[in-house]
Amino acid sequence: MRNTKLVIAALGLLMSVGTVGCKNPKAKKNRRTVQASIAEFDPNADFVLDMNKTFGSDSPDEYAIEQAFGSAFEPMDVCVLNAKKKMGVKETATLNGSVEIAVQLDPTTGTPAGVNATLPKKYAKNKALHTCIREAVGGVKFPTYDGTPRVAEFSCELDAGAEYEEEW
């Protein structure tokens, strides 16, 4: 009985040492990268239409598209606030400049097939902000229409500012 306990303890010790010894101490830690789930697209590329789908001749309602894009402002503001925190900028400061956004519309689903964003030169290398802005716009539900896919372009201030005026 005593030998059995000794053998079990020795095996347990050997297995735990073997498990630790198998780990690679020089292995690199996983680095978190910022990746968007919405695709970018080449604005100069030709649209490749699926010939199995039937597209109508309707055009999307421009006003409805602009209204839908407006729902991205709040999530984009969150992106800007998070960027300010990471950059050590006061929340009350304004990140100046315009962001240019192009959305490849899918007429059947209303979900963007792709989103391109061009940040002001000063913030162009901020990958987290760029990805966040694209994701914010990628989450917008645009109106559906019976027509071919198209690109909608928008331009807006990156940071509308932190001061709000009360309306009376």
Secondary structure, DSSP 8 states (H G I E B T S, - for coil): -HHHHHHHHHHHHHHHHHHHHHS-TT----------SS----TTS-----TTS---S----HHHHHHHHHTTHHHHHHHHHHHHHHHT--TTS---SEEEEEEEE-TTT-S-SEEEEE--GGGTT-HHHHHHHHHHHHT------SS--EEEEEEEES---S------
